[in-house]
Amino acid sequence: MIADLVKHNVAITSALAVFEAFIGERPPLEQRFLGAVSPDAANNYLSARARARGGADSPTVAALKKELEFERAFVKAGGLLIAGADPTGNGGALAGFADQRNIELLVEGGFTAVEAIQIATANSAKFRGEQERLGTIAAGKHADLVVINGNPAARIADIRNVKIVFKDGAGYDAGKLLDSVRGQAGLR
């Protein structure tokens, strides 16, 4: 199947954070996530998380492992893997947070940190045919950027330490951005 996908130039979107959201205590529970979602969304997610099965022998753990192996094999065979968050299911895959977690999971699955970041950035631009304009940092390219406190290439968890977000040439304090939406995700 992988050979056929690669032969036909089919790109695959990694949504590992969605898989992981169904594994009970597996995804780290983050206060910043709970603070961003509405109280009802937080309660619904916490209830679903408490009901989820997450033991080492659970089918959801096996499915996540199999998906990690599939994505690694797909890329090794020459496939184009991109990443994105799909905010479906139990509410645990919130855009932004899930994107960061997906990158961490790609690293857990055997990709280097640099490869995982490339999957989430440059590969998407390549898929869209816009790699000359987007996806990497270079003179003349359009770039929305984040400034991170730390070095995700050495410690992938640092990807959560966003300090400044640059969008359309303006810099925004990441903490203030989160505060501005506190309790609102899940309302609209």
trRosetta pair geometry for C-beta under 8 A, 3 or more apart (Angstrom, degrees):
i j d omega theta_ij theta_ji phi_ij phi_ji
1 4 5.7 -57 -152 37 33 112
1 5 6.4 35 152 -20 67 104
2 5 5.7 -53 -149 35 33 112
2 6 6.3 30 155 -16 67 107
2 70 7.6 -165 -80 -161 115 76
2 73 5.8 -88 -96 126 163 104
2 74 5.3 -140 -137 -100 110 66
2 77 5.0 114 145 28 119 164
2 79 6.7 -96 -167 -38 88 136
3 6 5.9 -57 -147 40 30 109
3 7 6.1 35 153 -24 65 109
3 77 6.5 -114 -83 -173 57 141
4 7 5.6 -51 -143 35 29 116
4 8 6.4 9 162 -1 63 111
5 8 6.3 -73 -150 48 25 96
5 10 4.3 -87 -161 59 78 119
5 12 7.0 23 173 -49 145 109
5 74 6.9 -31 87 -137 140 105
5 79 6.0 17 111 -109 111 127
6 9 7.6 30 -177 -75 33 32
6 10 7.5 -79 -60 42 22 79
6 74 7.5 177 -61 -161 100 69
6 77 5.2 -124 -46 126 152 106
6 78 5.0 85 -154 79 133 96
6 79 4.8 -100 -88 -73 90 80
9 80 7.5 22 -163 11 66 122
10 79 7.5 -25 79 -141 70 106
11 79 7.4 142 -122 176 43 86
11 80 4.3 -48 -110 90 90 107
11 81 7.2 164 -165 -94 77 19
11 82 5.7 29 168 -2 123 109
11 123 7.8 154 -147 164 123 104
11 127 4.8 30 -80 -118 172 120
12 71 6.9 -153 108 -116 136 80
12 74 5.8 -18 22 162 147 162
12 79 6.3 23 7 156 110 131
12 80 7.5 155 23 87 66 57
12 81 5.4 -25 69 -112 94 70
12 82 7.3 172 85 30 43 69
13 81 7.9 135 -107 -164 19 60
13 82 5.3 -33 -106 78 68 90
13 83 6.7 126 -164 -118 68 18
13 84 5.1 -29 -167 29 121 107
14 71 5.5 56 -99 -125 111 146
14 81 5.7 42 -33 180 110 106
14 82 7.0 -164 14 92 81 36
14 83 4.5 -30 62 -104 102 77
14 84 7.5 132 67 23 57 56
14 102 6.0 135 118 -175 104 116
14 106 6.5 55 150 -81 164 108
14 119 6.6 20 18 154 137 133
15 18 4.4 3 147 14 105 121
15 19 7.1 123 107 -17 74 85
15 83 7.6 151 -72 -156 45 62
15 84 6.3 -30 -85 78 88 67
15 85 6.8 119 -135 -126 86 29
15 86 4.9 -2 -139 8 144 110
15 93 7.4 33 -178 -156 96 154
15 102 6.9 -58 -137 -111 29 130
16 19 5.4 -50 -155 35 45 113
16 20 6.1 40 151 -18 74 108
16 64 6.9 84 -157 -149 87 90
16 67 6.4 166 -106 116 82 127
16 68 6.9 61 -117 -79 129 80
16 71 7.7 -65 -63 -14 113 158
16 101 7.7 -141 93 124 93 85
16 102 5.1 134 48 -133 93 74
16 105 3.9 -160 117 108 143 148
16 106 6.8 -179 8 -55 149 66
16 109 7.4 -128 -104 -33 155 136
17 20 5.6 -54 -142 41 34 112
17 21 6.4 50 154 -38 64 98
17 27 7.3 73 -152 -110 75 134
17 85 6.0 -25 63 -115 133 90
17 92 7.7 -148 159 120 88 89
17 93 4.9 129 118 -122 102 99
17 98 3.9 163 109 -159 154 84
17 99 7.6 -80 -2 -50 152 19
17 101 4.3 98 -105 91 119 115
17 102 4.6 -78 -21 -63 107 80
17 105 6.5 -167 -63 -3 65 142
18 21 5.8 -43 -152 15 31 118
18 22 8.0 22 154 -12 55 99
18 85 7.3 146 -49 -154 94 60
18 86 5.2 -7 -67 59 145 98
18 88 6.6 27 -138 57 127 85
18 89 5.8 143 -162 -4 90 143
18 93 4.6 -10 -88 -65 68 159
18 98 7.2 44 -54 -160 67 134
19 22 6.7 -75 -178 31 36 103
19 23 7.7 26 140 -23 68 111
19 60 7.3 165 179 -172 77 85
19 63 6.2 -150 -154 115 116 102
19 64 4.6 148 138 -98 126 84
19 67 5.7 -151 -71 33 166 159
20 23 5.5 -59 -159 23 51 117
20 26 5.5 -131 -166 113 87 123
20 27 4.9 108 138 -65 110 102
20 64 5.8 79 -79 -117 69 139
20 92 7.9 -120 98 118 75 131
20 101 7.1 -133 64 151 145 126
20 105 6.4 -138 -37 -93 142 143
21 27 6.0 -2 -95 -14 48 148
21 49 8.0 -83 -177 -92 67 88
21 89 5.7 120 90 104 133 142
21 90 5.6 -174 143 52 112 105
21 91 7.9 -179 -178 68 139 37
21 92 3.3 162 -144 76 115 126
21 93 5.2 -93 -42 -44 147 89
21 98 7.9 -26 -56 -112 123 112
22 52 5.4 -175 -177 -135 50 127
22 60 5.0 -132 109 -144 103 144
22 89 6.5 -96 -59 -173 103 137
22 90 6.4 138 -88 -2 72 129
22 92 7.9 -172 -48 39 48 138
23 26 3.5 9 105 11 115 142
23 27 6.9 117 62 -18 93 78
23 52 6.1 175 -146 149 4 129
23 53 7.5 -47 -134 92 52 50
23 54 4.2 98 174 -114 70 96
23 58 7.1 152 -131 83 86 139
23 60 4.9 -169 -85 120 82 122
23 61 5.8 101 -129 -74 127 72
23 64 6.5 -33 -47 -24 143 145
24 49 6.3 103 -145 -180 38 65
24 50 7.6 55 -136 -129 81 15
24 52 4.0 -162 -63 93 60 96
24 53 6.1 -77 -34 138 117 7
24 54 3.0 -116 40 -12 113 126
25 29 7.8 -54 -144 -30 66 108
25 49 7.5 92 -75 172 45 101
25 54 5.4 -173 32 80 68 160
26 54 5.0 -158 -31 -147 98 127
26 61 7.3 177 -81 -96 143 90
26 64 7.8 170 169 -5 162 170
27 92 6.3 134 53 170 156 132
27 101 6.6 14 -143 -154 112 148
28 101 8.0 -160 37 -113 94 114
29 33 7.7 -123 -169 55 50 125
29 34 7.4 31 176 -39 88 119
29 49 7.5 92 -92 177 111 164
30 33 4.3 88 76 3 100 105
30 34 7.0 -176 95 -4 55 84
30 97 6.8 -162 60 -149 146 128
30 160 7.9 -145 -121 -148 145 140
31 34 5.6 -56 -146 42 38 110
31 35 6.0 39 154 -22 69 108
32 35 5.7 -54 -144 38 30 113
32 36 6.5 33 155 -25 62 106
32 97 7.3 173 102 -98 102 122
32 178 6.3 -46 -161 -156 102 149
33 36 5.9 -58 -151 30 30 111
33 37 6.7 14 160 -10 65 107
33 94 6.0 159 -145 31 96 137
33 97 5.0 93 -95 -139 103 166
34 37 6.4 -62 -145 38 30 100
34 42 5.0 74 -152 -130 79 121
34 45 8.0 -148 -103 73 77 134
34 46 7.9 44 -113 -58 115 112
35 178 7.2 53 102 163 118 110
35 182 5.5 -41 160 -137 90 92
35 183 7.2 -56 178 -50 53 66
36 94 6.5 133 95 157 133 161
36 97 7.4 -173 37 -33 153 133
36 178 6.3 -78 -86 -156 102 88
36 181 5.9 21 -149 107 85 103
36 182 6.4 -84 -106 -115 41 44
36 183 7.5 -132 -180 -31 17 25
36 184 7.5 -56 178 48 59 68
36 185 4.9 26 140 8 90 129
37 41 3.9 -114 172 95 115 123
37 42 4.9 151 89 -58 112 78
37 45 6.9 58 92 -3 169 139
37 91 7.1 86 -138 169 153 116
37 94 6.6 -124 -67 -83 107 145
37 183 7.3 0 105 -130 26 30
37 184 8.0 -101 -142 65 24 30
37 185 4.5 -66 -101 78 58 100
37 186 4.8 50 -159 -7 90 129
38 41 4.5 91 52 8 82 104
38 42 6.9 -145 90 -7 41 86
38 183 5.6 63 -112 179 48 63
38 184 6.4 33 -68 -131 84 12
38 185 6.6 -145 -18 72 72 46
38 186 4.3 -124 19 77 102 110
38 187 4.9 119 -61 -55 137 89
39 42 5.6 -54 -146 36 31 113
39 43 6.4 30 156 -17 65 105
39 183 6.6 3 -32 -143 75 100
40 43 5.8 -54 -147 38 31 110
40 44 6.2 31 155 -18 65 107
40 186 6.8 -162 78 130 87 130
41 44 5.7 -53 -144 38 31 112
41 45 6.2 31 156 -18 65 107
41 91 5.5 -169 -168 -165 89 143
41 185 6.5 -111 78 104 165 75
41 186 3.0 -56 -61 -148 148 175
41 187 7.7 -98 -24 -44 125 59
42 45 5.9 -57 -147 38 28 109
42 46 6.2 24 157 -16 65 109
42 186 8.0 -158 -27 22 59 161
43 46 5.8 -56 -142 39 29 108
43 47 6.2 30 157 -20 64 107
44 47 5.8 -56 -148 36 28 111
44 48 6.3 25 155 -15 64 108
44 90 7.5 -169 138 -176 88 70
44 91 5.7 80 100 9 109 155
45 48 5.8 -57 -147 39 31 108
45 49 6.0 33 154 -22 66 108
45 90 6.0 109 -126 142 64 89
45 91 4.2 -111 -79 90 98 115
45 92 5.4 132 -149 -71 113 75
46 49 5.5 -51 -143 36 31 115
46 50 6.4 35 155 -23 63 104
47 50 5.8 -54 -150 33 30 111
47 51 6.6 21 154 -12 63 108
48 51 5.9 -62 -151 41 33 107
48 52 6.4 47 150 -42 66 101
48 90 3.7 -175 134 -154 156 123
48 91 6.9 132 29 33 145 98
48 92 7.4 -133 89 -33 125 109
49 52 5.6 -43 -149 12 32 120
49 90 7.0 144 -54 141 64 143
49 92 6.8 110 -74 -77 104 132
52 60 7.1 -50 -175 39 101 168
52 90 7.4 -63 -64 -48 123 171
53 58 4.3 171 133 -134 107 137
53 59 7.5 50 89 36 134 76
53 60 6.0 140 78 16 89 119
54 58 5.9 -89 -121 17 9 155
54 60 6.9 -53 -97 76 55 121
54 61 6.5 102 -159 -57 51 108
55 58 4.8 121 55 -34 71 100
55 61 7.1 -105 89 -10 39 143
56 61 6.2 -129 -150 118 27 168
57 61 7.4 63 50 56 5 131
57 62 7.8 14 -168 -44 37 110
58 61 4.7 94 63 5 88 102
58 62 7.0 -155 96 -3 48 87
59 62 5.5 -57 -148 41 36 113
59 63 6.1 40 153 -25 69 104
60 63 5.5 -47 -144 33 34 114
60 64 6.5 37 155 -19 63 101
61 64 5.9 -52 -151 34 32 110
61 65 6.5 32 151 -18 64 107
62 65 5.7 -55 -148 38 32 113
62 66 6.2 32 154 -20 66 107
63 66 5.7 -54 -144 38 31 111
63 67 6.3 32 155 -20 65 106
64 67 5.7 -54 -147 36 30 111
64 68 6.4 34 153 -21 64 104
65 68 5.7 -53 -151 34 31 113
65 69 6.5 29 152 -16 64 106
66 69 5.7 -55 -149 38 32 112
66 70 6.2 36 151 -23 66 106
67 70 5.5 -50 -144 35 32 115
67 71 6.3 31 158 -19 65 105
68 71 6.1 -57 -148 35 27 108
68 72 6.5 26 155 -17 63 108
68 105 7.1 -120 -96 164 108 92
68 108 7.0 -72 -128 102 143 88
68 109 3.4 -150 -161 -117 105 115
68 110 7.3 120 164 6 103 97
69 72 5.8 -57 -148 38 30 111
69 73 6.2 26 156 -15 66 110
69 109 7.4 -139 -53 -158 37 102
70 73 5.9 -61 -147 40 28 108
70 74 6.1 34 154 -26 65 108
71 74 5.5 -50 -145 32 31 117
71 75 6.6 27 158 -14 63 103
71 81 5.7 85 -164 -124 94 145
71 106 7.4 -94 121 -121 143 83
71 109 6.3 25 69 146 116 157
72 75 6.2 -58 -152 37 29 106
72 76 6.2 30 151 -20 64 111
72 109 5.6 -156 -50 150 112 103
72 110 4.9 33 -111 63 141 130
72 111 7.0 -150 -104 -51 88 82
73 76 5.5 -55 -143 38 32 115
73 77 6.3 28 157 -17 65 108
74 77 6.0 -62 -152 38 26 107
74 79 4.0 -53 166 51 84 147
74 81 6.0 110 100 -67 118 110
75 78 7.8 118 -177 -14 32 6
75 79 5.7 -87 -82 64 34 85
75 81 5.1 -51 -73 -5 103 126
75 111 7.5 39 55 -92 165 112
75 115 7.9 93 167 178 158 125
75 119 7.8 -60 -95 -95 139 120
80 123 5.9 164 -172 -162 87 106
80 126 6.6 -137 -145 103 132 122
80 127 6.0 155 143 -81 137 93
81 119 5.2 -21 103 -140 97 115
81 123 6.3 -12 82 174 50 164
82 119 6.4 174 -126 178 27 72
82 120 7.6 104 -170 -107 59 30
82 123 4.7 -161 -93 116 73 109
82 124 4.7 104 -147 -82 121 70
82 127 5.3 -40 -55 -22 142 149
83 99 6.9 113 130 -144 111 75
83 102 5.0 151 -171 131 123 136
83 103 6.9 98 146 -70 171 69
83 106 7.0 -70 -87 -51 138 137
83 116 7.9 45 -43 -172 153 70
83 119 5.2 76 -23 127 111 97
83 120 4.2 -40 53 -95 130 74
83 123 7.7 82 1 67 77 124
83 124 7.4 -79 43 -55 61 111
84 99 7.2 -24 -140 -102 34 92
84 102 7.7 29 51 8 10 178
84 124 7.7 107 -60 -100 100 127
85 93 5.3 -179 -166 165 98 99
85 94 7.3 -9 164 103 149 21
85 95 5.0 170 78 -105 135 55
85 96 7.5 -68 14 8 157 32
85 97 7.9 89 -110 68 159 57
85 98 3.5 109 -124 93 128 123
85 99 5.0 -87 -28 -55 115 71
85 102 6.5 -144 -74 -27 79 133
86 93 6.3 15 71 118 52 146
86 98 8.0 -118 34 136 40 155
87 91 7.6 24 -175 -131 86 43
87 93 5.3 -161 -109 95 48 86
87 94 6.1 48 -114 -111 114 35
87 95 5.9 -58 -50 -36 122 82
87 98 7.1 -171 -82 4 74 153
88 93 7.0 -8 39 55 49 127
89 92 6.9 -50 98 34 114 86
89 93 6.5 65 45 9 118 116
91 94 7.5 20 173 -59 63 88
91 186 6.7 32 -145 -103 122 122
92 98 7.7 115 127 -87 60 108
93 97 8.0 -170 -162 87 34 92
93 98 4.0 62 -165 -103 70 147
94 97 4.7 35 75 41 97 117
94 98 5.7 160 59 -21 39 100
94 185 5.8 43 -140 163 128 153
95 98 6.3 -45 -94 37 23 107
95 99 6.6 29 -166 -23 54 107
96 99 5.7 -35 -126 26 13 111
96 100 6.9 9 155 -11 50 102
97 100 5.9 -55 -155 35 30 109
97 101 6.4 26 150 -15 65 109
98 101 5.5 -54 -143 41 35 111
98 102 6.1 45 154 -29 67 102
99 102 5.6 -48 -147 28 29 115
99 103 6.9 31 152 -18 60 100
99 120 6.5 112 -175 -152 95 130
100 103 5.9 -54 -159 31 34 111
100 104 6.8 32 147 -16 65 104
100 159 5.1 171 -151 123 96 111
100 160 5.6 103 168 -85 148 70
101 104 5.4 -53 -152 36 39 114
101 105 6.2 38 151 -19 70 105
102 105 5.6 -55 -147 38 32 111
102 106 6.5 40 151 -25 64 100
102 120 6.9 134 96 -92 112 120
103 106 5.7 -47 -151 28 33 114
103 107 6.9 33 150 -16 62 101
103 113 7.9 54 164 -150 102 68
103 116 4.7 114 -160 148 73 115
103 117 6.2 43 -145 -80 129 57
103 119 7.7 165 -113 66 75 104
103 120 5.4 -42 -82 -30 104 149
103 152 7.8 -3 137 -174 136 136
103 156 6.7 -162 128 -170 94 112
103 159 5.7 -129 87 171 138 175
104 107 5.8 -56 -158 35 35 111
104 108 6.5 37 145 -20 67 104
104 116 7.8 112 -56 163 15 157
104 156 5.2 144 -113 133 70 122
104 157 6.6 54 -113 -86 124 57
104 159 6.8 -151 -58 44 90 133
105 108 5.1 -47 -146 35 40 117
105 109 6.2 39 152 -19 66 106
106 109 5.6 -59 -150 39 31 112
106 111 4.6 -24 155 41 92 134
106 115 7.4 -142 145 104 121 89
106 116 3.7 149 92 -121 127 107
106 119 6.0 -169 -141 50 163 149
106 120 7.9 -148 1 -39 154 103
107 110 8.0 176 -176 34 28 13
107 111 5.8 -83 -92 73 40 80
107 112 7.2 1 -121 173 84 16
107 113 5.5 17 -100 -84 127 63
107 116 5.0 -61 -53 -32 79 154
107 156 4.6 -130 2 -63 169 166
111 115 4.1 -130 -176 93 102 122
111 116 4.6 130 105 -59 128 84
111 119 7.0 -24 -167 -17 166 136
112 115 4.5 97 51 6 79 103
112 116 7.0 -145 91 -6 41 86
113 116 5.7 -55 -148 36 32 112
113 117 6.4 30 155 -17 66 105
113 152 5.5 -179 179 143 130 78
113 153 4.8 171 91 -129 130 39
113 154 7.5 -77 27 -9 160 17
113 156 4.7 -157 -109 -83 110 95
114 117 5.9 -54 -147 37 31 109
114 118 6.3 33 153 -20 64 107
114 153 5.6 31 -60 -122 88 100
115 118 5.6 -57 -149 37 31 113
115 119 6.4 38 152 -25 65 101
116 119 5.6 -47 -150 28 33 115
116 120 6.7 22 154 -10 62 107
116 156 7.1 25 61 -128 149 130
117 120 5.8 -63 -152 43 33 107
117 121 6.0 0 160 5 70 118
117 152 6.7 108 -66 113 130 134
117 153 7.8 -57 -3 -80 141 76
117 159 7.8 -164 -89 -104 103 128
118 121 6.2 -75 -133 52 27 90
118 122 4.8 -29 -157 36 75 115
118 123 6.1 85 143 -26 72 95
119 123 5.0 -7 -140 14 39 142
120 123 7.5 55 2 39 14 104
120 124 7.1 -6 173 -19 30 118
121 124 6.5 -81 -171 26 14 105
121 125 7.1 0 153 -8 57 107
121 135 5.4 133 148 -158 75 63
121 136 7.1 112 130 -75 116 53
122 125 5.7 -58 -154 38 38 111
122 126 6.2 40 150 -22 70 106
122 131 6.8 51 -168 -128 79 100
122 135 4.1 96 -119 164 48 110
122 136 5.1 32 -96 -57 107 93
123 126 5.4 -51 -146 36 36 115
123 127 6.3 42 153 -24 67 102
123 135 7.5 163 15 -150 24 127
124 127 5.6 -49 -149 32 32 114
124 128 6.5 21 155 -9 64 108
124 135 6.5 -176 66 -106 75 105
125 128 5.9 -63 -149 45 31 105
125 130 4.9 -97 -163 83 80 84
125 131 4.7 118 123 -89 104 57
125 133 7.4 -159 -159 69 119 69
125 134 4.1 -164 -117 95 123 92
125 135 2.7 -105 12 -50 146 127
125 136 7.4 -118 44 -11 154 72
126 129 7.6 36 -179 -73 32 27
126 131 4.6 32 -86 -64 64 124
126 135 6.6 99 -28 -129 70 171
128 134 7.5 -2 69 60 130 133
130 133 4.8 -58 -177 52 89 106
130 134 4.6 23 126 28 112 110
130 135 7.0 141 99 -21 83 111
131 134 7.0 -78 -107 65 25 65
131 135 5.4 -43 -123 40 64 146
131 136 7.5 35 -164 4 79 106
132 141 7.8 -156 150 -102 40 96
133 141 6.0 144 -174 -139 31 76
133 142 5.7 14 168 19 86 102
134 141 6.6 154 -85 -172 25 106
134 142 5.8 -27 -86 68 78 96
134 143 7.6 154 -134 -87 59 56
135 141 7.9 -92 43 -169 58 141
136 141 6.7 -18 77 145 65 179
137 141 6.9 -165 -143 66 26 132
137 143 5.7 57 -109 -116 71 156
137 145 7.2 50 -92 -94 117 122
138 141 4.8 75 61 -5 79 125
143 166 7.5 28 117 99 84 121
144 165 7.5 8 174 178 96 84
144 166 6.0 -173 -157 97 53 70
144 167 4.9 22 -134 -110 113 59
144 168 7.1 -3 -91 -29 98 49
145 165 7.6 173 92 -157 47 44
145 166 4.4 13 53 48 85 116
146 162 4.8 -52 -172 -133 127 108
146 163 8.0 125 176 42 81 56
146 164 7.0 159 -158 85 52 53
146 165 5.4 -18 -105 -105 78 66
146 166 7.3 -156 -74 19 30 75
146 174 7.5 55 -147 -79 102 127
147 162 7.3 104 70 -159 48 62
147 163 5.1 -56 96 63 96 98
147 164 4.1 21 34 49 117 98
147 165 7.9 -130 19 -62 74 29
147 166 7.6 76 -24 -20 92 100
148 151 7.9 143 104 -80 116 22
148 152 6.2 2 120 -26 164 107
148 158 5.9 96 159 145 123 95
148 159 6.6 -45 -128 -123 148 36
148 161 5.4 91 -167 83 80 84
148 162 5.8 -45 -99 -96 73 50
148 163 6.8 149 -120 6 19 89
149 158 7.2 -132 92 -164 53 98
149 161 4.2 -96 59 148 86 124
149 163 5.1 89 -34 -42 98 122
150 155 6.3 -80 174 69 121 111
150 158 2.9 -141 114 -147 140 129
150 161 4.9 90 5 51 120 145
151 154 4.3 30 107 26 116 108
151 155 6.3 80 76 28 75 84
151 158 5.9 64 52 60 31 168
152 155 6.8 -86 -123 77 30 52
152 156 5.4 47 -165 -127 79 43
152 157 8.0 -171 -120 51 73 26
152 158 4.7 -139 -74 74 62 99
152 159 4.4 65 -109 -64 131 82
154 158 7.7 35 65 6 78 140
155 158 4.9 86 89 -20 94 107
156 159 5.9 -15 178 -10 61 114
157 160 6.2 -30 176 12 62 112
158 161 5.2 -46 -166 21 63 119
159 162 7.9 8 167 -51 47 87
162 165 6.6 31 169 -63 124 89
162 174 4.3 157 116 -113 94 161
163 173 7.6 -48 167 -146 59 61
163 174 5.6 -158 -175 14 9 121
163 175 8.0 -11 -142 -18 50 92
164 171 5.1 -10 -176 -166 119 106
164 172 6.8 143 -161 68 65 41
164 173 6.5 -40 -105 -103 68 39
164 174 6.3 -114 -72 -26 16 92
165 171 7.2 144 76 -156 40 54
165 172 4.7 -25 64 62 92 99
165 174 5.6 109 -23 -84 97 81
165 177 6.2 10 23 -26 136 159
166 169 7.1 -2 -178 -126 98 9
166 170 6.9 166 -149 80 62 32
166 171 5.2 -29 -93 -94 78 68
166 172 7.6 169 -84 15 29 75
167 170 6.2 -27 67 61 68 84
167 172 6.6 -2 17 1 105 121
172 176 6.9 -125 175 73 84 108
172 177 5.4 73 140 -59 123 116
173 176 4.0 65 82 13 109 112
173 177 6.8 -178 89 -15 55 82
174 177 5.5 -52 -149 32 35 115
174 178 6.5 33 155 -16 66 102
175 178 5.8 -55 -151 36 32 109
175 179 6.3 33 151 -19 66 107
176 179 5.4 -51 -144 38 35 115
176 180 6.3 41 154 -28 65 103
177 180 5.7 -54 -153 28 30 114
177 181 7.2 2 158 3 62 105
178 181 6.5 -76 -155 47 32 92
178 182 6.7 63 147 -66 67 82
179 182 5.5 -16 -152 -29 39 118
181 184 4.8 -104 -171 47 68 120
181 185 6.4 55 154 -42 115 87
184 187 5.2 -72 -164 20 58 126
184 188 7.4 -6 170 10 92 99
